[in-house]
């Protein structure tokens, strides 16, 4: 993943549902309810930051959390689904 600057795929939108107080990924003909900090991670996927930058930002805001392992794995899964480019 070195050098990858993840961004949401063109048909994917990230929204916050105020009624349920949760983040959602809006896809063509599908809605994915995000859990935990998934929305916060995806908000950092702006096509400008590399994965290592995203890990650094999250590591500073969540000291002690295993972001160096979990974030790249999560982003890889999102990419495999076609939700990130």
Secondary structure, DSSP 8 states (H G I E B T S, - for coil): -TT---BB-TT-EEEEETTTTEEEEEETTEEEE--TTHHHHHHT-BSSS-HHHHHHHHHHHSTTS-HHHHHHHHHHHHHHHTSB-
